[in-house]
Amino acid sequence: MKTKVFVTELRDKSTQDLQVELVNAKKELFNLRFQNATNQLDNTARIKDVRKNIARIQTIITQKQAV
């Protein structure tokens, strides 16, 4: 259910807002990977969630450009 709400919120945003969201998600992924490499990350599943969110954002950007 949480995923549907996230995707619905993304669909309501403009392409520029999605680009900003994508950059922020990629920065978060970088930080998570860095923490994981230095053994500071407690919840490693967060990396998977952020990667999937990045894919969702990119998919919606692509769909908006196709229309």
Beta strands, then each sheet from edge to edge (+ up, - down):
end
